[in-house]
Amino acid sequence: MGVALEPGSAAGVLVYENAWAAPFATALRKGGGQLVAGGRIPIPAIIAALDAAESA
């Protein structure tokens, strides 16, 4: 990957796991809970929000 970077530039990778979600979901299911919706924030929306925050 280093060959793809220009000298003096940097790159980063973020990997995360919502480890808190598994016991939470288990407790909800045991209590009779049901998933009624799910979703993610679209990447373009995140980028637009970050751009807007930088401009402010």
N, CA, C and O atoms as CSV, one atom per row, in Angstrom:
chain,resi,resn,atom,element,x,y,z
A,1,MET,N,N,0.828,-1.190,0.000
A,1,MET,CA,C,0.000,0.000,0.000
A,1,MET,C,C,0.868,1.248,0.000
A,1,MET,O,O,0.467,2.269,-0.557
A,2,GLY,N,N,2.028,1.194,0.600
A,2,GLY,CA,C,2.890,2.350,0.675
A,2,GLY,C,C,3.264,2.907,-0.679
A,2,GLY,O,O,3.514,4.106,-0.795
A,3,VAL,N,N,3.312,2.074,-1.713
A,3,VAL,CA,C,3.659,2.567,-3.042
A,3,VAL,C,C,2.548,3.435,-3.628
A,3,VAL,O,O,2.801,4.191,-4.566
A,4,ALA,N,N,1.336,3.349,-3.108
A,4,ALA,CA,C,0.223,4.145,-3.618
A,4,ALA,C,C,0.181,5.539,-3.011
A,4,ALA,O,O,-0.583,6.386,-3.474
A,5,LEU,N,N,0.984,5.793,-1.988
A,5,LEU,CA,C,0.966,7.083,-1.307
A,5,LEU,C,C,2.064,7.984,-1.842
A,5,LEU,O,O,3.171,7.539,-2.146
A,6,GLU,N,N,1.735,9.247,-1.947
A,6,GLU,CA,C,2.728,10.241,-2.322
A,6,GLU,C,C,3.648,10.483,-1.131
A,6,GLU,O,O,3.199,10.412,0.013
A,7,PRO,N,N,4.927,10.767,-1.375
A,7,PRO,CA,C,5.828,11.097,-0.259
A,7,PRO,C,C,5.256,12.256,0.558
A,7,PRO,O,O,4.772,13.241,0.001
A,8,GLY,N,N,5.316,12.127,1.863
A,8,GLY,CA,C,4.797,13.156,2.763
A,8,GLY,C,C,3.312,13.054,3.054
A,8,GLY,O,O,2.778,13.874,3.801
A,9,SER,N,N,2.632,12.070,2.484
A,9,SER,CA,C,1.212,11.903,2.757
A,9,SER,C,C,1.015,10.778,3.775
A,9,SER,O,O,1.966,10.088,4.144
A,10,ALA,N,N,-0.210,10.605,4.215
A,10,ALA,CA,C,-0.506,9.584,5.218
A,10,ALA,C,C,-1.826,8.908,4.885
A,10,ALA,O,O,-2.639,9.450,4.137
A,11,ALA,N,N,-2.033,7.729,5.441
A,11,ALA,CA,C,-3.284,7.000,5.276
A,11,ALA,C,C,-3.648,6.377,6.615
A,11,ALA,O,O,-2.786,6.159,7.467
A,12,GLY,N,N,-4.910,6.097,6.785
A,12,GLY,CA,C,-5.362,5.453,8.012
A,12,GLY,C,C,-6.482,4.475,7.707
A,12,GLY,O,O,-7.200,4.608,6.715
A,13,VAL,N,N,-6.610,3.501,8.574
A,13,VAL,CA,C,-7.676,2.510,8.451
A,13,VAL,C,C,-8.333,2.381,9.814
A,13,VAL,O,O,-7.654,2.259,10.833
A,14,LEU,N,N,-9.645,2.410,9.825
A,14,LEU,CA,C,-10.394,2.256,11.063
A,14,LEU,C,C,-11.277,1.028,10.932
A,14,LEU,O,O,-12.097,0.934,10.018
A,15,VAL,N,N,-11.105,0.098,11.842
A,15,VAL,CA,C,-11.939,-1.102,11.885
A,15,VAL,C,C,-12.543,-1.157,13.278
A,15,VAL,O,O,-11.831,-1.044,14.276
A,16,TYR,N,N,-13.851,-1.330,13.344
A,16,TYR,CA,C,-14.486,-1.409,14.648
A,16,TYR,C,C,-15.552,-2.488,14.648
A,16,TYR,O,O,-16.070,-2.895,13.608
A,17,GLU,N,N,-15.853,-2.928,15.844
A,17,GLU,CA,C,-16.906,-3.924,16.029
A,17,GLU,C,C,-17.822,-3.411,17.127
A,17,GLU,O,O,-17.353,-2.972,18.177
A,18,ASN,N,N,-19.087,-3.463,16.895
A,18,ASN,CA,C,-20.043,-3.053,17.916
A,18,ASN,C,C,-20.227,-4.187,18.916
A,18,ASN,O,O,-21.278,-4.825,18.967
A,19,ALA,N,N,-19.188,-4.426,19.710
A,19,ALA,CA,C,-19.220,-5.536,20.665
A,19,ALA,C,C,-20.336,-5.363,21.700
A,19,ALA,O,O,-20.843,-6.350,22.234
A,20,TRP,N,N,-20.713,-4.137,21.980
A,20,TRP,CA,C,-21.785,-3.895,22.948
A,20,TRP,C,C,-23.126,-4.395,22.431
A,20,TRP,O,O,-24.027,-4.682,23.220
A,21,ALA,N,N,-23.269,-4.504,21.103
A,21,ALA,CA,C,-24.569,-4.798,20.517
A,21,ALA,C,C,-25.028,-6.239,20.755
A,21,ALA,O,O,-26.228,-6.482,20.883
A,22,ALA,N,N,-24.110,-7.188,20.816
A,22,ALA,CA,C,-24.507,-8.595,20.959
A,22,ALA,C,C,-25.254,-8.859,22.264
A,22,ALA,O,O,-26.353,-9.411,22.219
A,23,PRO,N,N,-24.708,-8.489,23.429
A,23,PRO,CA,C,-25.469,-8.734,24.659
A,23,PRO,C,C,-26.754,-7.907,24.731
A,23,PRO,O,O,-27.746,-8.348,25.311
A,24,PHE,N,N,-26.736,-6.726,24.151
A,24,PHE,CA,C,-27.931,-5.883,24.121
A,24,PHE,C,C,-29.029,-6.559,23.291
A,24,PHE,O,O,-30.178,-6.643,23.727
A,25,ALA,N,N,-28.673,-7.038,22.103
A,25,ALA,CA,C,-29.639,-7.714,21.231
A,25,ALA,C,C,-30.158,-8.993,21.875
A,25,ALA,O,O,-31.345,-9.304,21.771
A,26,THR,N,N,-29.277,-9.735,22.540
A,26,THR,CA,C,-29.691,-10.967,23.223
A,26,THR,C,C,-30.722,-10.657,24.309
A,26,THR,O,O,-31.734,-11.348,24.428
A,27,ALA,N,N,-30.460,-9.618,25.095
A,27,ALA,CA,C,-31.390,-9.244,26.164
A,27,ALA,C,C,-32.739,-8.819,25.590
A,27,ALA,O,O,-33.791,-9.154,26.136
A,28,LEU,N,N,-32.698,-8.080,24.489
A,28,LEU,CA,C,-33.961,-7.669,23.869
A,28,LEU,C,C,-34.754,-8.865,23.373
A,28,LEU,O,O,-35.965,-8.943,23.582
A,29,ARG,N,N,-34.064,-9.813,22.708
A,29,ARG,CA,C,-34.762,-10.999,22.192
A,29,ARG,C,C,-35.346,-11.825,23.317
A,29,ARG,O,O,-36.476,-12.304,23.216
A,30,LYS,N,N,-34.578,-12.001,24.404
A,30,LYS,CA,C,-35.086,-12.771,25.554
A,30,LYS,C,C,-36.286,-12.095,26.186
A,30,LYS,O,O,-37.136,-12.759,26.780
A,31,GLY,N,N,-36.362,-10.773,26.063
A,31,GLY,CA,C,-37.489,-10.021,26.611
A,31,GLY,C,C,-38.656,-9.912,25.652
A,31,GLY,O,O,-39.642,-9.238,25.950
A,32,GLY,N,N,-38.559,-10.571,24.500
A,32,GLY,CA,C,-39.658,-10.553,23.552
A,32,GLY,C,C,-39.585,-9.441,22.519
A,32,GLY,O,O,-40.528,-9.235,21.754
A,33,GLY,N,N,-38.468,-8.723,22.495
A,33,GLY,CA,C,-38.328,-7.629,21.537
A,33,GLY,C,C,-38.232,-8.131,20.103
A,33,GLY,O,O,-37.800,-9.256,19.853
A,34,GLN,N,N,-38.636,-7.288,19.171
A,34,GLN,CA,C,-38.573,-7.608,17.746
A,34,GLN,C,C,-37.942,-6.447,16.989
A,34,GLN,O,O,-38.209,-5.285,17.293
A,35,LEU,N,N,-37.109,-6.761,16.006
A,35,LEU,CA,C,-36.524,-5.740,15.151
A,35,LEU,C,C,-37.596,-5.240,14.185
A,35,LEU,O,O,-38.203,-6.033,13.465
A,36,VAL,N,N,-37.827,-3.945,14.170
A,36,VAL,CA,C,-38.824,-3.385,13.270
A,36,VAL,C,C,-38.191,-2.532,12.170
A,36,VAL,O,O,-38.858,-2.207,11.188
A,37,ALA,N,N,-36.924,-2.167,12.316
A,37,ALA,CA,C,-36.231,-1.377,11.295
A,37,ALA,C,C,-34.741,-1.461,11.539
A,37,ALA,O,O,-34.301,-1.744,12.653
A,38,GLY,N,N,-33.987,-1.221,10.527
A,38,GLY,CA,C,-32.532,-1.193,10.634
A,38,GLY,C,C,-31.983,-0.326,9.523
A,38,GLY,O,O,-32.655,-0.107,8.515
A,39,GLY,N,N,-30.788,0.164,9.691
A,39,GLY,CA,C,-30.217,0.998,8.644
A,39,GLY,C,C,-28.845,1.509,9.014
A,39,GLY,O,O,-28.359,1.320,10.129
A,40,ARG,N,N,-28.241,2.158,8.049
A,40,ARG,CA,C,-26.931,2.768,8.231
A,40,ARG,C,C,-26.959,4.166,7.644
A,40,ARG,O,O,-27.779,4.472,6.779
A,41,ILE,N,N,-26.068,5.002,8.115
A,41,ILE,CA,C,-25.945,6.344,7.555
A,41,ILE,C,C,-25.155,6.224,6.254
A,41,ILE,O,O,-24.052,5.678,6.269
A,42,PRO,N,N,-25.677,6.713,5.133
A,42,PRO,CA,C,-24.959,6.614,3.863
A,42,PRO,C,C,-23.637,7.390,3.907
A,42,PRO,O,O,-23.573,8.485,4.465
A,43,ILE,N,N,-22.605,6.826,3.327
A,43,ILE,CA,C,-21.282,7.459,3.342
A,43,ILE,C,C,-21.319,8.882,2.779
A,43,ILE,O,O,-20.709,9.770,3.374
A,44,PRO,N,N,-22.009,9.142,1.654
A,44,PRO,CA,C,-22.048,10.524,1.165
A,44,PRO,C,C,-22.624,11.508,2.188
A,44,PRO,O,O,-22.209,12.666,2.230
A,45,ALA,N,N,-23.568,11.061,3.005
A,45,ALA,CA,C,-24.134,11.933,4.032
A,45,ALA,C,C,-23.097,12.244,5.107
A,45,ALA,O,O,-23.037,13.367,5.606
A,46,ILE,N,N,-22.293,11.267,5.461
A,46,ILE,CA,C,-21.232,11.483,6.449
A,46,ILE,C,C,-20.204,12.461,5.904
A,46,ILE,O,O,-19.784,13.382,6.605
A,47,ILE,N,N,-19.798,12.262,4.657
A,47,ILE,CA,C,-18.807,13.149,4.041
A,47,ILE,C,C,-19.347,14.574,3.966
A,47,ILE,O,O,-18.626,15.527,4.263
A,48,ALA,N,N,-20.617,14.727,3.570
A,48,ALA,CA,C,-21.222,16.062,3.502
A,48,ALA,C,C,-21.250,16.717,4.872
A,48,ALA,O,O,-20.983,17.914,4.979
A,49,ALA,N,N,-21.565,15.972,5.918
A,49,ALA,CA,C,-21.601,16.522,7.265
A,49,ALA,C,C,-20.215,16.938,7.720
A,49,ALA,O,O,-20.055,17.984,8.349
A,50,LEU,N,N,-19.213,16.132,7.409
A,50,LEU,CA,C,-17.837,16.479,7.772
A,50,LEU,C,C,-17.381,17.728,7.024
A,50,LEU,O,O,-16.752,18.612,7.606
A,51,ASP,N,N,-17.700,17.799,5.730
A,51,ASP,CA,C,-17.350,18.990,4.942
A,51,ASP,C,C,-18.024,20.235,5.504
A,51,ASP,O,O,-17.405,21.295,5.595
A,52,ALA,N,N,-19.292,20.104,5.879
A,52,ALA,CA,C,-20.024,21.237,6.439
A,52,ALA,C,C,-19.423,21.673,7.771
A,52,ALA,O,O,-19.342,22.868,8.056
A,53,ALA,N,N,-19.000,20.705,8.589
A,53,ALA,CA,C,-18.402,21.038,9.881
A,53,ALA,C,C,-17.065,21.754,9.702
A,53,ALA,O,O,-16.734,22.656,10.471
A,54,GLU,N,N,-16.303,21.356,8.695
A,54,GLU,CA,C,-15.021,22.009,8.435
A,54,GLU,C,C,-15.223,23.433,7.942
A,54,GLU,O,O,-14.402,24.306,8.223
A,55,SER,N,N,-16.300,23.679,7.212
A,55,SER,CA,C,-16.575,25.002,6.664
A,55,SER,C,C,-17.103,25.975,7.720
A,55,SER,O,O,-16.999,27.192,7.563
A,56,ALA,N,N,-17.664,25.434,8.781
A,56,ALA,CA,C,-18.282,26.277,9.825
A,56,ALA,C,C,-17.249,26.968,10.687
A,56,ALA,O,O,-17.606,27.709,11.604
